[in-house]
Amino acid sequence: MPGTQLRILTPIDDPDTEGGLIQLATTLARRPGSVVRYVHIHPPGSDPDAGAVTALDLAVRQAAAAGVTAEVSYQAGADMPVVVEAALAAGDANLMCLGWRADVRRDAILAAPARALAKSQAVDTVIFKDRGQLPARRILVPTAGGCHSVMSLQIAHELATTWGSSVEVLRVARDPRCQPGDPRLERHCAQVEEDTRTQLQLLRIEADVAVLPAVEVVEAIVDRARDRDLVIMGAANDWRQDGHLAGSIPDEIASRVACSVLMVRSANATERLPLSRVFWEHTIRLDLRPRDKWNAIEQLIEALVEARQIPVSQRQAVLAAAVARERKLSTALGHQTAIPHAPIPNLPGIIGCLGVCPDGLDFEGPQGEPVHFVFLLLTPQQNYRLYIPVLSQIAGFIRPDHARAAILACQTPAEVSALIKAAEK
């Protein structure tokens, strides 16, 4: 998305109640050469509602007055997803701007058409929950450096430039104890802040940065949000078993803050997935001292549950899959490293957790050497196209002796994350 001319497809159900969505899409279309297309869907066999036609014509005129190219398409169709999918198939858009009309509740999240569209289409997507506070005084961007973070920061910057809003990038330094004055925690916070400022500098974005040490990610972000904010954050990870999808960190934040929320999903999140997007500060565990390799796998899966990367209800199923794979053949690959993994049905992305074991661990590998680095991967059962490049990156990263020594010397997850990013460069 960054740097491209946008063709924004924005389905509008009721223009009278979706003024915020129209305003958001129009603001994003201020990028030179961009166009926004409002699509109003009406029942087959009937004409578009006269009130909707009037309201959307007014929206086009207001957009033109702001220097934005806008157009309206009236489509007869049974439901919104079918019409939108047809428009995307015709190549009419490179960004979807969808409204989150349902309540932010578990059953509503699972049933939301916007969510299903965002997951099924290979196009950048934003999903807007309007609580009536645009333009926002401040744009709050919670990020942990995940796969959608660049797009979140870019959108926040563009909206803030138009609205004159301030931007605050929020990083939560998660620590199970979170004791004030702990030098290791202070060091971790400083490293996270430095990493965030470096990313902003590379993106040429000026923003305030807040690093909050906390036991729980959600509480820290909810406490930071204010009524006139707009929270922009990456969508939930690619766990596609819909019966377990609700309850991710973005979902919980969206349900608890009082301000408007914009969820962002980058279509390029799984293309040549960098190692740093699989193993990042919330999915790295130092000083792991398991009883054996089975306990190591269990602890790493528990870490992913704590980080909300795995639904709680799926903990045992994932553990069983990882254990079954390990029983077939040890995943120790030499260089003091093991890569246990669990093939998960209908999981198109990759989820990972790195455990560093200072004491070493017997992974029953052919080399017989102790394992200090355990890279747990949850991989697509049906699609090894995504898995093999990540496996290759792990091998390349861990092979040099100096790299392994540097990891063992790390005192915080941010230091390991920095090593991974440096290796990618």
N, C-alpha and C positions, 0 to 999 in steps of 0.2 A: 503493500500500500504506500509507504513513504515515497514521495517524489513522483507519483503517477497522477495522470488526469483521471478523476473519478467519474464513473458512471454509476450513480447511486439509485438502487431500486428500493422504493419505500412503499410497502402496502399500507393503505389507509382504509380502515373500516368505517370510522365515524369521524369526519373532520372536526366536528364541533367539540369532541372530547379528546382529540389527539393533536391539539395544537402544539404541545411540547415536542412530539415526534416530528412534526412538520418543521418546527423551528430548528431542531437538532440537525435534520437532514439538510436543510437549506444552509445552515452554517458550515457544515462539512463540505458543501459544494462550492464554497467560496474560493477553493483552490483554482487557480487559472486553468481554463480549458475544461472544467468539470461541468457535469449536468446532473440534475436530480429529476427522477421520474416518479411521480406519485401514481400508484396503481390503486384504483378503487374498484372493488369487486362487488358486483350486484347479482342477485339471483337470476338464473337463466329464464328467458321468456319475459323479462320485464326491463323497463328503462331505468337508467341510473336515477337515484333519488334527486329531486330538484334542489333540495337544500344542500346535498353533498356537492352537486355541480357548482352551485354558487360559491360555496366555501372554498373549494379547490381552485376555482378560477381566481378568487381573491388571493389565495396562497401563491399562485403563479405570478400575479401582478406585484405582490409584495417582494417576491424573490427577485424579479426583474429590477425593481427599484433599488435593491441592494446589490445589483450587479451579478446576480446568479441566474444561470440558465435553468429553467424548470419547465416541465411538461406534465400533462396528465393523461393517463390511459385508463379507459373504462372497460373493464373486462367482465363478461358474464361467466360465472363459474360456480360450481357446487361448494368449493372451499378454497381458502387462501393458498395452502401449500401447493395444490395442483397448478394453479395459475402462475405462481411465482417460479415453480420448477420449470414450467414451459418457457417463461421469459429468460431464465438463466441458460436454458439449453440453447436458446437462440443467440446467446452471447451478448445480451443487452445490458449486462451489469458486471462490474468487478467489485462492488461493495453492496451488501444488503444492509438496510437499516430497518430493523424490525421493532415493533412495539410489544412490550410484555403487558398484555391486557389482563391476564389472570391474577388472582391473589398470589402472594408469595407464600404458598403452603406446599407441603410435600405432595399432595395429590394434584394440586394445580401445576406445580413444576413439572411433574411427570407427564401431564396431559397437554402442556403448552405447545401449540403448533410451531411457535417461533423456535423453541428448543429443538424440536425434531428437524426443522429446516436447517438450523445452524449446524447440526451434527452431520446431515446427509449431503450438504452441498460443498463443493470445493471452491468456495469463494469467501473472501474476507467478510466478516459479519459483525455487526454491533446490535445488541438487544437492549432496548431502553425501557426501564421502569420509571415512569414519570410520576413524581410526587409534587409537581407544580412549583418548582423553584428555579426555572430558567429565566434569564441567564444566571448561572451560579456565581456567587461571590468568590468561592474558592473551589478548586478542583483537587480532590484528594485521590492519589494514585497509589493504592497498596500494591506492592510488588515484591516478589522474592526472586526475580530474575528468571521466571519461567518462560515457556515458549511463546506466550502472547504479550510479554512485557514491552517489547519495542513498539508494537502497534498501539498499546495503551498509552505510552508516553507520547507518541507522535500525535494521537488524537487529542490528548489533554493539552498539548502545546498549541495545536491549531485552534481549538475552542477558546482557550485562554487569550490568545492573541486577538481574536475577534471580539470577545466579550470584555476584555480588560480584567479578567479574573486572575487571582493568584493561583499558583500550582504548588502543591506539597506532595513530594514523593515519600511514601511511608514504607519503611522496612522494619519488620519485626524480628528482633534477634531472639529467637526462641531458646529458652534454657529451662530445663526441668526444675531447677532450684531457684534461679533468678535472685541471687542474693546480692543486695547493694554492696559495692565495694569489692566484689570478687574480681581480682585482676585479670583472670582469664575471660570473664564476661565482658569487662571493659575493653579488653583487647579485641574480642570478637565484634563488639559494637563499632569500634573504630575501623576495623577492617571492612565491615559491611558498609559503613558510610563512605569509605574511600572507593570501594567497588562501585557504589551507586553513582557517586560524583563522576567517576571515570566514564561510566556508561552515558551519563547526561552530556558530558563534554564531547564524546564521540558523536552523539546525535545532535550536537549544537543546540541543546535545550537548556534554558536557565530555569531553575526551580529550587524551591526550598527542599531540604532533605531532613527528615526526622527519622531517627533510629530509636525504636522503643524496645528495651528488654522486657520480655514477658514470658510467662509460663504457657499461655494460650494465645494463639494468633488472633482468633475471632474477637475476643474481648478487647484486645488492644486497639483493633481497628474500629470497632463499634464505639468505643469510648472517645476516639479521636474525631469522629464524624459529627458535623453540626447540621442544623436544619437547612441552611442555605447552601450547603455543599452539593457538589456532584461527585459521586464516587465512581471512578473508572477503574475496572480491574479485569484481569483475564478470566475467561470462562472456566468452568470445571474441567478436569482432565478427561481423557478419552475413554473412561470406563463406560462401556456402552450397554451394560446390562441394566436396562431402564428400571427394573424393579428395585434397584439398589442405588440409583443415580442421585436422587435428592439427598441433601445432607452434606454436600461438599462445603468447603470453606466459602467460596463465592456465594453459594445459595444461602448459607446461614447469615452471611453479612448482609446480603440483599434483603433478607426477611427482617433484620433487626434494626437497621439504620432508618432514621426518619426522613432522610433526604432522597433525592433521585439517584438512580444507579444505572450505569452503562456497563454492560458486560461485552467484552471484546474477544473475538475468536479469529486468529490468523489462519488463513488457508495454507500457509507455507510452514506450519508448525512441525510437520513430520517429514519435510523434504530435507534430506541430508542432515538428519538430526544431530546437532553437536553433542558431544559427551557432557558438556556443562549444562545442557538442558535436561539431562536425565539424572545426573548426580549434582545436586546443588545443596546449599547449606542446610535445608530442612530434611534432606534425605542422605545426610552423611553422619555417621556415628563413630566417634573416636573412643578409644579406650574400651573396646568391646572385649569382654573376658568370658566367653561361653564355655560350658562344660565340654562340649564336643561340637562336631559340625552340624548336627541336627539342631542343637540348641542355638547355634549361630544363625541358621536359617530362620528359626522361630523368632529370635530377637529382631532380625531385620524386617521380617514381615510385621511384627508388632510396631516397629518404628514407622512403617508406612501407614499403618492404621492410625497411629498418633498424629501423623502429618496429614491425615484425611486423604491420602492417595488411594487407599483401599477402603471400601465400605466395611463397617464392622461386621455386618452379616456374612461377608465373604472371607473373613479371616481363615477359617478352617478349610474352606475349599481351596484357597490359594496355597496354604501350607501343605495340604495333601498333594496338590499338583507338584509343588517343588520337591517334596520328599520322594514322591514316586519317580520323578526324573532323576534325582540323585542316586536312588537305589539301582537304577539301570547301569550307571557308570559314573564314576567320580568326575566332578566338573573342575577339579584341580588341573591347571594347564601349565604349571611351572612358573618360575619367577615369583614364587611365594604367593601365588594368586589363585583364587577359585572363582568361578562364575556360575553359581547355582541359578537355575531359572525355572519358571513355571509357565508353561504354555496355557494361555487363557482363551477360551472361545470368544469370538466377536470382540476382541480387543484390538483396535486398529493401531493404537499407539504403543509406546514402551514406557513402563514405569520402573524406576530403579532405586536401589538403596546400597550405599557403600559402607561396610563395616571395617574398621581398622583394628586389628588384634595385636597389641604389642607383644604378648607372650607367645604368639604363634599357636597354630592349631593343626591337628592331624586331619586332613581332608581325604586320607586314604588314596592319594594320587599315586601314579606310577613312579614319580620321582622320589617319593617318600620324604620330601622336605616339608617343614612347617609352613603353613599358610598364614600370612599376616594381613592379606587384603581380600575381602570377600565382596564381590560385586553381585548383588542379587538383582535379577532382571525378571520382570513380568513381560512376556512377549506374546505377540499375536500367534495363536495356534495355526491359523490358516495362511499367515503371510510372513514368511521369513525374509522377505525383501527388506523389511525395516530392521530386522534383528541382526543380520550379518554385518552391515556396516558399523553398528555400535560395538559388536564383539571385536571387530578389527581395530576400532579406535581404542578400546580398552587394552588390547594386546600391545599396540604401539605406545600407549602412554606408560604402561607399567614395565615395559621391557628394560629400559636403562637402569643400571644400579643406582645412579644418583637420584632418579625419580622416586624409587622406593624408599631410599634413605630420607628424602625430603618429606615424604608423606608421614613416615614414622616420627619425624621431628615436629610435625604440626601440632599446635595446641588448641586450635579452634577449627570448626568446620569451614569457616570462611577462608582459612589458609589453604585447606585442601582444594576448595573451589577455585582459588586463585591459581594454584598449580595446574589444574585441569585447563583453565582458560588460557594460561600461558603456553601450555603444550599445543593447544589448538592454533595459536598464532604462528 
